[in-house]
């Protein structure tokens, strides 16, 4: 069982990243809430890992915060919630925001996550309430990165748009929907990193 990996971040293309651990490259999927906290490519990082094994594949899911991994494990135990949906939920909102939604019985935010219908959202409320009753929320734990710089060039903008749209599609959003929301965010926000563009896009589609 792989519980933790520490190495050099070789590549990152949300929701996938490649971690070089002593010459071995591990492909890991991570929610956007983890991507926001990753260092630059070439720097060292430690991730808490969940290994998902099925008849057809073995997948690694990585989290900077151990509590995020715990929430991910709880989510995939809910009937009808698989790793992809859990990844989408944790990409659309911080763990604390999800816990708050559950405790306040706020299903409206959850049904905007790809694949989460009304029945699944209601099931999440029921199954997760007892597990999250002692979760607590720390306003300072969101881990957002706010060091946004001004746009450097048109080419750079094209690159981050392509990365953001690709990430949103990988998380389950339709290509037309992803393109539309990315365009809207660019008109409202001055961003230079794909991670920030994805963060704003997800916030507009899945409000906390």
C-alpha positions in Angstrom: 0.0 0.0 0.0 1.4 3.4 -1.0 0.5 6.0 1.6 2.9 8.8 0.8 5.2 9.9 -2.0 8.0 12.5 -1.7 10.0 13.5 -4.8 10.4 16.1 -7.5 7.4 17.5 -9.3 8.3 16.7 -13.0 5.1 17.6 -14.8 1.6 19.0 -13.9 -1.3 19.1 -16.3 -4.5 19.1 -14.2 -5.8 16.8 -12.9 -2.6 14.8 -13.6 0.9 15.3 -12.2 4.1 13.3 -12.5 6.2 12.8 -9.4 9.8 11.7 -9.8 10.8 9.6 -6.8 14.4 8.5 -7.1 14.2 8.1 -10.8 10.7 6.4 -10.8 7.9 8.5 -12.3 4.5 8.2 -10.5 1.5 9.5 -12.4 -0.9 10.9 -9.8 -4.3 12.4 -10.1 -5.1 15.3 -7.7 -8.0 17.7 -7.1 -7.6 21.3 -8.0 -7.5 22.2 -4.3 -4.2 20.3 -4.2 -3.0 21.8 -7.5 -3.4 25.3 -6.1 -0.8 24.4 -3.4 1.8 22.7 -5.6 5.2 24.2 -6.0 6.7 24.9 -9.4 7.9 22.1 -11.7 11.3 21.0 -10.6 10.8 21.5 -6.9 10.3 18.9 -4.2 6.8 18.0 -2.9 5.3 15.5 -0.6 1.8 14.0 -1.2 -0.5 11.9 0.8 -1.6 9.1 -1.5 -4.7 7.0 -2.0 -4.2 3.9 -4.1 -7.4 2.8 -6.0 -7.3 -0.7 -7.4 -9.9 -2.1 -9.8 -10.1 -5.1 -12.2 -8.8 -2.9 -15.0 -6.5 -0.3 -13.4 -4.5 1.0 -10.5 -4.7 4.7 -9.9 -2.9 7.0 -7.5 -4.6 10.0 -6.0 -2.5 12.6 -4.3 -3.3 15.3 -1.7 -1.2 18.0 0.0 -3.4 17.9 3.0 -4.0 14.6 4.8 -7.5 15.7 5.7 -8.4 16.1 2.1 -7.3 12.5 1.5 -9.5 11.4 4.4 -12.5 13.2 2.9 -11.8 11.7 -0.5 -11.8 8.2 1.1 -15.1 8.9 2.8 -16.6 10.2 -0.4 -15.8 7.1 -2.5 -17.5 5.0 0.2 -20.8 6.7 -0.6 -23.0 4.7 -2.9 -22.8 6.1 -6.4 -19.7 8.2 -5.8 -16.5 7.0 -7.6 -13.0 8.5 -7.6 -13.8 10.8 -10.6 -16.8 12.3 -8.9 -14.9 12.7 -5.6 -12.1 14.4 -7.4 -14.6 16.8 -9.0 -16.2 17.6 -5.7 -12.8 18.4 -4.1 -11.8 20.4 -7.1 -15.0 22.5 -6.9 -14.7 23.4 -3.2 -12.3 23.2 -0.3 -12.8 20.4 2.2 -14.1 22.9 4.8 -16.6 24.3 2.4 -17.9 20.8 1.5 -18.3 20.0 5.2 -20.2 23.3 5.7 -22.5 22.4 2.8 -23.2 19.0 4.4 -23.9 20.4 7.9 -26.2 23.2 6.4 -27.9 20.7 4.1 -27.0 22.8 1.1 -27.4 20.6 -1.9 -27.5 23.4 -4.5 -23.7 23.7 -4.7 -23.2 19.9 -5.0 -25.6 19.4 -7.9 -23.5 21.7 -10.0 -20.6 19.3 -9.9 -20.5 17.1 -13.0 -22.3 13.8 -12.4 -23.8 14.8 -9.1 -27.6 14.7 -9.4 -30.2 15.6 -6.8 -30.4 12.0 -5.4 -26.6 11.7 -5.1 -26.4 15.1 -3.4 -29.1 14.1 -0.9 -27.3 10.8 -0.3 -24.0 12.7 0.4 -25.8 14.8 2.9 -27.1 11.7 4.8 -24.0 9.5 4.6 -21.5 12.3 5.3 -23.2 14.2 8.1 -22.1 11.9 11.0 -18.6 11.7 9.7 -18.2 15.4 9.4 -20.0 16.5 12.6 -16.6 16.9 14.3 -14.8 18.1 11.3 -14.6 21.8 12.2 -13.7 24.6 9.8 -10.6 26.7 9.9 -10.9 29.9 7.8 -7.2 30.0 7.3 -6.8 26.5 6.0 -8.0 27.1 2.5 -4.5 27.3 1.2 -5.3 29.6 -1.6 -2.4 31.1 -3.6 -3.0 34.8 -4.3 0.3 35.9 -5.8 -1.2 36.8 -9.2 0.9 38.7 -11.6 -0.1 40.7 -14.6 -0.5 39.0 -18.0 2.9 38.6 -19.8 1.9 37.9 -23.4 -0.9 36.7 -25.7 0.9 33.4 -26.2 1.0 32.7 -22.5 -2.8 33.4 -22.3 -3.4 30.9 -25.1 -1.5 28.3 -23.2 -3.3 28.8 -19.9 -6.6 28.8 -21.6 -5.9 25.5 -23.3 -4.7 24.0 -20.0 -7.7 25.3 -18.0 -10.2 24.0 -20.6 -8.5 20.6 -20.7 -8.6 20.3 -16.9 -12.3 21.2 -16.7 -13.1 18.7 -19.4 -11.1 16.0 -17.5 -13.1 16.8 -14.4 -16.3 16.1 -16.3 -17.5 19.4 -17.7 -18.6 19.6 -21.4 -16.0 21.3 -23.7 -18.5 24.1 -24.7 -19.3 24.7 -21.0 -15.6 24.8 -20.1 -14.8 27.2 -22.9 -17.6 29.5 -22.0 -16.8 29.8 -18.4 -13.0 30.2 -19.0 -13.8 33.1 -21.4 -16.0 34.7 -18.9 -13.4 34.5 -16.1 -10.7 36.0 -18.3 -13.0 39.0 -18.8 -13.4 39.4 -15.1 -10.0 38.4 -13.7 -6.4 39.2 -14.5 -4.7 35.8 -14.3 -1.4 34.4 -15.6 -1.4 30.8 -14.3 -3.7 28.0 -15.4 -4.3 27.0 -11.8 -5.7 30.4 -10.9 -7.9 30.4 -14.0 -9.3 26.9 -13.2 -9.9 28.0 -9.6 -12.0 31.0 -10.6 -13.8 28.9 -13.2 -14.7 26.2 -10.7 -15.8 28.8 -8.2 -18.2 30.3 -10.7 -19.7 26.9 -11.5 -19.7 25.3 -8.1 -20.1 28.1 -5.5 -19.3 27.2 -1.9 
